[in-house]
Amino acid sequence: MRKPTFSPTKLTTYLTCRIKFHWAYRTPYGKWLRRPNPAFAFGSNLHRALEFFHSAGGAEKLSPEEFHHALEQLWSHAGFETSEQSEAYKQTGLQLAHQYYQAQAEQPPETLVLFTERMLRRDMGRYVLMGRIDRLDEHPDGTLEIIDYKSGRADVTEEQVRNDLALHCYALLVQEHYPDSPLWIAIHALRPNKKVAVPVDAETLAEFREILDQLVAQILDEDWDVLNPQWIPECAGCEFLELCVRKLGLIRPNPL
Ligand code: SF4
């Protein structure tokens, strides 16, 4: 029998709301009710452009015009609500790409990009952990740095990086492939063009793995026949709100 797979998105969905996890991953409604998600589509377009930038050799090999042209060519309207909205996001994307290019050109990184946008998997015993890594860099001393791009954030702090569930999942995935390399995890917030990185040692990762195993065991051993949704702030913007009200008796709060 195939082992169940878990990604950071799936785990975060469960931690936000177990009923949402049920609709999204245990029923067809997850696919049927998928909505356009402009913020996600914007991030995907930027990721594609940065993947192209690094695979083409970065600012050393590409001119700013070539990078600009590449983003125009690679831009996809999928996931936006209207073509006007897509165009507005594209203009912001072009500005951020320009800013990224300038910073890389002015201060060429000493690191080597090992790969970008790669899906990794790790057999965790009862389940398989999977995740797409935005970028993995190698420092001259052999340290590996896992970089997660964020296209919506106005800032990023060390605490946010230390508390990031997805980055710790990625660290477990990279550890499997590079067991002897020291690891750092980083968030690169593209709007302010600010990257914050922190080291993550083997002891921390072992502790995270234990917590992850317990969380997955809780999900796998859940009694999914018991679904009693309670109103939480996330309900207001949830794609499954009507289902929860109609099928599970979720009560909307009274308007003030
Ligand atoms: S409407 Fe609320 S309770 Fe229902 S799935 Fe969404 S977040 Fe969860």
Residues whose N, C-alpha, C, O or C-beta is under 5 A from the ligand:
A	BS01	SF4	C17 I19 K20 P229 Q230 E234 C235 C238 F240 L241 C244
